Amino acid sequence: MIGVWAPILLITLRCIQGLGIGGEWGGALLLAVEYSPKKKRGLFGSVPQMGVTIGMLMGTLAISVMSLLPDEQFMAWGWRVPFVLSAVLVFLGLWIRKSLDETPSFKEAKESGNIAKFPLFDTFRYHWRSVLIAVGAKIVETGPFYIFSTFVIAYTTTYLTFDRLTALNAVTIGTLAATLMIPLMGSLSDKVGRKPVFICGTIGMILFAFPYFYLLSLGSTLWLFVATVVALGVFWAPVTAVLGTMFSEIFSANVRYTGVTVGYQIGAAVAGGTAPLLATYLLNTFNNSSVPISLYIILAGIISIIAVLATRETRHRELD
């Protein structure tokens, strides 16, 4: 109804949301990790990662319910309902944030005077290697996630024969499986290490890149569900489960908040935000072939494995 202002407002609000997530994710992660017992850091650090899948689960479930409306009603007002309801989460988040205190690690660093005056500058000057490792590790966690959870809806409904509700339901089940698996994989990393869990999940994604699109091409609802559950719940879950904890353990306390946030969000911007656009471009360029997208997933995995191999196992490392 308002013409070009609609996409302008959407992009503006999305950027504001991104800035908010960029700052709050690091805080949520460090609250979980720095308050946790040493032998359960993987489990505690995986809990904030569940926010991604729970949010995705709530979003896709809400749109799935509203998609039951006739198309005219869905386009007129149905799609707006989940956005209005999400306002409740804003106030819930404000209430939680207001009631939280700083972590013991930060308080100890502050009392000792070991606080960076210019955290962003110090992070890039003294911890640039850790930032690069974080960015590299993030690529396989975020790029394929947008392929498996967002792009797949457009791909299966536009280029294949699935309807919107079926595609949304597949993503809903896939994110539910991932939500259940994330704390299990976080707990497993406390026993076997962050690197083995991360690398196994990444290798799984690499090996599944071509079979994933083959299963989608079969046109079967069952195989669509299987492909989505395996991609998100089996291979992506272990990667995202250990990512935050691993990031926390490679930065020192005085720049940890800035370090984990900068590394995580640069990786998200580079690989995550561009993934659906890149996937669509590759499809249009190569005659609707999924092969280039599979190669993209494989390349993301290789980059992240190289990044993680550049750091030592952090499971036994002291945070302070």
Secondary structure, DSSP 8 states (H G I E B T S, - for coil): --TTHHHHHHHHHHHHHHHHHHHHHHHHHHHHHHHS-GGGHHHHHHTTTHHHHHHHHHHHHHHHHHTTS-HHHIIIIITHHHHHHTHHHHHHHHHHHHT----HHHHHHHHTT---SSHHHHHHHHSHHHHHHHHHHHHHHHHHHHIIIIIHHHHHHHTSS--HHHHHHHHHHHHHHHHHHHHHHHHHHHHH-HHHHHHHHHHHHHHHHHHHHHHHHT--HHHHHHHHHIIIIIIIHHHHHHHHHHHHHHS-TTTHHHHHHHHHHHHIIIIITTHHHHHHHHHHHTTT-SHHHHHHHHHHHHHHHHHHHTS---TT----
